[in-house]
Amino acid sequence: MSDSGTAAVGQDASGALSHGQAPVQGEFAPTAEHPTQEIAAPLPGADNAPAPATPSQQRTAATHPQETLALPPAAVTAPHRRPAPAGAEPPAPAPTAHAQTAAEADGPSIIRQLAQWGSRLDLDAAPERVVAHLKSQILSQLGAARAGYGHPLGKRINQAYGSALQDDPKHAVQSLSMATICLDFDDTAYAGHLSHSTVNVPLIYASSLGIDGRRLLTSVLAANECAARITASATLGPFRGQTAGHTHLAGAVAGRLRAENASADTWAHALGMAFSVPTWSLSRGFFSTDAKLLVAAVPVQIGLSACDGARFGLAGPEDVLEHPQGFLRQFADIPLPEEAVSGLGSLWHTETFSYKIHPGSAYTSAAVDCAVELHGELAGVGHEQIAEVVVEGSIFTAGLDRIARQHRIGPDSSVAALNFSLPYNVATALLTGTLLPSDLAHPDVARPERWDLAALVRTEHDPAFSRHALMATAPLGQALRRAGEQAEAWVRAIDARAAEALPPAWLEPETDFRWATKNLGARVSVRLHDGRVLRAERRSAVGAASGADRADHAALARHKFLACGGDPEAADLVRDLEYLRPEEVRRLVTLALAGTDGRTARAHPETRKGTSMETAVLEAAYAGLIAAATDALGHEDPPPVQPGEHSADWTLAHIALSDRLLASTARQVLGSRAAGLDNGPAMEPKAVEELTSSVGRDVLVELVRRNAAELVGIVAQIPYENQSAPVAVRLVSDKGEELFAGTVPWGEIVRMRAEDHLPGHTALLRRLAQTPQAS
């Protein structure tokens, strides 16, 4: 991040955690000075010698002397291991003496239980709702990949590490893991940002191994469940979210070895080696520099290297997770070994996924969603008319904002710093009605009005939001319930306010995740200089796990993938993934990542050429607009208009005129001719007045309906490859002032129409229709 960036924007009124008391790394108010980051000295004597207590154990022992944090042997009986199919891998020599464990006398280790279960897992064991999540997860992750590679930062990743389509699968996965994390556009499960390993590794290895779609889904499922469970067992510790790099040790091992149909022994040795050398992320680089790119890529490479060794007889300690000198001893304040093995085959972590529709931290998502909602209500209101923006949220949102404000964030800041800046992201969404990958790059990130408004954003902690957040499954609720009475001391040592929001200690851990929740809500209030206050509130972010009321994740994932330039055919292949043959899986990978290597995507010679542009999002936007326009028909007299705001009739006339202009441009693009778009005729007051004075509102609504249908019909005929056609664009205001002049790809014009302009007009029409008539 540039040290010369703009000074920290906005104000933190949350009274958030003081430095050195932050509860987590990565997303819940992280800090490099977290007391649990002390690494214990090597233990003297035998392997089973007593271990010195960690700082958090000492705190807990002082508060609850009757309780201990000793790691009990895992209490789940592992299924009997069956041999790997012949020819699946080279024969592995017997493990050497150093790999035998004392834990074997007390029953199978955590790693052994996961290895035996994961190596035998079949897709039929998972309910259909879990398989549906796998498909959404894969498609959404491919959208994140396309967004990442399409960003200037992704282009540098491509130059440094090659593309995701290079021949060497290890290097391809390394590049892909950086691209999918670079914009914080990755989805989250209760325990971990899993997909950088659990999707990326099986997806890339699918081509070289020649596996079918069913095996690919099974591999992702096995990787999800193993990685999420190990992550959950250490979730009450210094690392969570993206900084929990150890997630990807398990994800890489399980994802690759299940695809290779490897034996449980190979799994156990690979996991044992990988978890002997876990990564330890530092907040200094993670929050403000491109070092964040390595947080998943490095452990993925460690995991893949461990697989290579295990396949040829190298061995690691399979009790490394629970051993007194092992992983949980160093990486967990309150180790939760039961989380790693409880409910194998019935408690599916895969269905705890929350899906991001905007790039950025999950702790800012609900606030951004509120800002998007308020954008429509702010139509006609300039940013200079806003006096203050207040974001109220949980300790997670307030804590992250406190950490982000410790850095100087401005237009030249790193993408990582921008991702964590709640003021910039909320200001951008208020002004534009969305938050896109392009908002994290020039020229958009340098727009002064965004930083002017960001300086007016402050945060406040709302205990009610914290209560909702801690009651939910993710990001901490399940782990806190597993910890029982120990949870209160752990939370209180971090933030007393959070302890007051804890649910009752008698609540037991969930045994079924089908209605898992992630309630990181927010309330955004915009106070105008004229005294008006506009407010929006959400209990959880759009796409978040929200129990029985959760959104259609398949539709969200498809929309994200297509909005990031994904091919509709690739989305269709993911939908039917369990039926795909190996050659169709290869085609899916190639098609989904086409163009991410910096070269222009080429149409597939068999079916790609001639495929039309996707119009579903545009059609949905017009459907909403037409419904709002129809509702406005009940107002015979023009409703009151706020200062600077156009009337319903003016808005309808403007839309009808501009759609005719867009249809003319669309015909030029369809015919592969030089295309241009000048919105002047649709903004000219005289032209709009002539139309509104000559016809009634019912005719205006009909014009909107007909012109929209004409435009969508032409767009649907345009070949997909023509979406990149350059269009010379000139935009003016209703006063004739030139706002923009330059070249814009046709696909971007359609996207802005569907995702920005039409929703804004729709919101205005709905508000005007609800305004009481003047007497």
Disulfide bonds with the S-S distance in Angstrom:
none
